[in-house]
Amino acid sequence: MIGNGAVTIWHMEPDAALMREGWRRIGVRTASVYGTEQGEIRNGGIVCETELTIRIPTLSVLDIAVGDKIVLGKSEDTSPPKGALTVAEVRDNRHGCALQHYRLTVNN
């Protein structure tokens, strides 16, 4: 698997100190990103949709769940920026695979 970029993921988790949920940033230096963009005419205008597949090669456990936010590239923001993509599917392919990785499907 060839990595073609970095990604930043924000995982929603409880924050005991603030007694509410908060975002925890996860930076990934090497990921394989590919996908499709589609346009469709709806309600008198063009609507664009992006669906990306992101593979993160790792042997470690990553806290990633459906609903988490992700952006392409490195970010130091403490919460996801406006326009961040949403994780729609998470597959843990670290077992029984020659190239162990997480496979994420994300969309806008």
Secondary structure, DSSP 8 states (H G I E B T S, - for coil): ----EEEEEEEEEEETTTTEEEEEEEEEEEEEEEEEEEEEEETTEEEEEEEEEEEEE-SS-----TT-EEEES----SS--TT-EEEEEEEEE-SS-SS-EEEEEEE-
